[in-house]
Amino acid sequence: MGINAATALADFLEQRAKAVHAIEAEAEAIIHGKGDQAGYVDKMREKATLLSELAEDAESLVQALPPALAKAASERLGRFSQSAATSLSVGSPFFMSALLYPDDHTPGQPNDLDRYVDEVRGWA
């Protein structure tokens, strides 16, 4: 039960992480290639919206985990979603762009969601 559930959750989160990376790449191309600030902001809003829905979208997968892991996953995904929802309510493109990245993040290194995918895979 736990192994398959953890793998399913990790797979789902990995798909979301890839979607976030794709959105960020598109946003970078828009701002650096075209200088289109409005287009960049739209992409950051898309990223934040995707992340704000993460906890709800993963809920059935989380509930399939053993209770202790389900509680931990629910709390962690809730924090990801809450931060994203806050960035949307504030309306700050900078806040949206910084989602998933700690202050000491180095470009090219995994973000917090990428790291969490690895952690969840370790549960399987």
C-alpha positions, 0 to 999 in steps of 0.5 A: 500500500505505502510503496505504491502510494508513495510512488504514485504521489512522487510521479504526480509531483514530478509531473507538476515539477516539470510543468513548473520548470516548463512555465519558468523556461517560457517566462524567461524566454518571454522576458529576455527574448521579447522584453514582454513584462506582461507576458512574463507576469502572466507566466508567473501567475500560471506558475503560482496558480498551478502550485496553489492547487497542488495540495488539493490536486494531490489529496487523493494520492496523499490519503492513500499513504500510511497515516504518518506519511499522509499527515507529513505530505499534507502539511508540506503540500499545504505550505507549497499551496499556501505560499502560492495562494499568498503570492497570487493575492499579493499580486507580486511577480517577484514573489511568484517567481521566487516560489520554491526557491530558498534565498540561497538557491543556486541556478541549476540546482533543484528547487524545493519541489524537486527535492520533495519529489526525491524525498517522497520517492525515498518513502517507496 
